[in-house]
Amino acid sequence: MRIGMMTDGYLPHISGITNHILLSKRYFEEQGHEVFVFTFGDEDYEDNDPHVIRSPGLPLADTGFYINLRYNLRAQRVLRTMDIVHVHHPFFSGRLALRYCPSRNIPVVFTNHTRYDLYAQAYVPALPEGLSEPFLKTYLSSFCQSCDLVIAPSSGVQEVLRRLGVKAHIEVVPNGVDLSPFSCDPEPIDRANFGFTDSDILLVYTGRLGPEKNLPFLLRAFSGIAKSYDDVGLLIVGSGPEYDNLVDRVQYMGIADRVEFTGLVPYQDLPKYLAAADAFVTASVTEVHPLSVIEAQAAGLPVLGINSPGVSDTVEDGETGILVQEEDLALFTAKMVRLVTDREGLARMGDKAREAAQAYAYDRTSQILLAHYHYLIEKVSGRERSTWQKLTVKLNDILT
C-alpha cells in the first residue's frame, strides 16, 4: 500500500502531530507499506528520508506551519500514485487533498488533531472576531462531509466536532504513542541538579510553554501550596513563546526556589525527567490528544488536570489521577493539596496510570488505522467517477 501523509508542517518543527506522523510512518513501513509525507516549507532542511516531498510555503508566523494553495509538480506527480491519503490539517493540506484525490478514486482520511473551536481567530485572522467561529463551523462541516473518513483521537473531540455541526461519520482512534522509553524504568535525572531532595514531592509539567497551555493558572495554584508545604517542588520541562514571561512570573510570585525551568531537552531524555517526578500536572483545556499526559502515565505518574476533552478522555478521576470539574483556581489548588499529601494514593494511581497507558500503544492504534485504510481502498476503488472528474484527471496529466 502507498500511503500519503499530508501536513502543513513537518520536521524540523516538533509537535504532537509531527511525532504522530513519524510513529505511524515507521510502523507502516515496518509492515511493508510505502509512506510519503507531503508538506510545505523548510526546503533547505535536509531530510534523511527520500519520501518526504516538500513544496514551497509561506510561514504562518512562528507556528512551524506553512501555507500554500498548490503543490509543486513533483509533489502532484507522486501524490497521484497513492492508494490512500491521510490529512492532518484541514485548511491547506486538506483542501489540496480534496482537489487532487477524489477524481482519481484515492480515499481521503482526516484526523482532527486540534481544538479549532478554541483557536478560531488564530486560524482565520482575516475575519472579524465575531464571524470567525461561524465560518469555522461552516468550513469544518463541509470539509468533513467531503472526506471518506473522519477520525477523532478521543470521544471528547468527537463531541466537539458534533457541536461544530459535523455530520459525517466519525471513528474514534487514539493517536499512537511509543510507550517503551517511558515504561522501561529509565535511570532518573538527579533531583539535586534542580535543588530538590529525594524526600520532596516533585510535580512535573512537560510540553510547549505557550499561552494555550494555561500555565499562569498552574503557577498560581502551585504558589498556593508552596507557601504551606516545604517539601513540594515543580519542574517545568520544555520551551516556547511564554518561557521568559513564566520565569519572570515565578520570580514575582516569590516561588523561584520551588519552581525550576529546564528549557528544551532532547526528546530521548524526557523519560529520565518523568522518572524523577511523583506526579504530572497540567491546567490546559485545549488538548485533543494529550501526548504529554499519556507519556506521563506510561512512566507511572498520576495526573492532575481539568475536566476537558482530551484530558478527561485520558485520565480517570480517582483512579489514574485527579480531575477538577471546572477551571476554578481554589478547587484546583485544593486538589493539588490532596495530590501532594497522599503518598499512598500517588503510588496507587501511578500503577493504574501505567496500566491504562497501554491502550495508546502505537502498534495497537496503527493496526486499527490500517484496517480502516484497507476498507476504504476497497470501497472507493469501485466508485464511478463523473465525466468532469475524468476530464480533470486527463488535463492534469497533460499539464503536469
Summary of the structure (lengths in Angstrom):
residues: 400
radius of gyration: 22.3
end to end distance: 23.6
largest distance: 74.3
contacts: 1339
relative contact order: 0.12
helix: 46%
strand: 16%
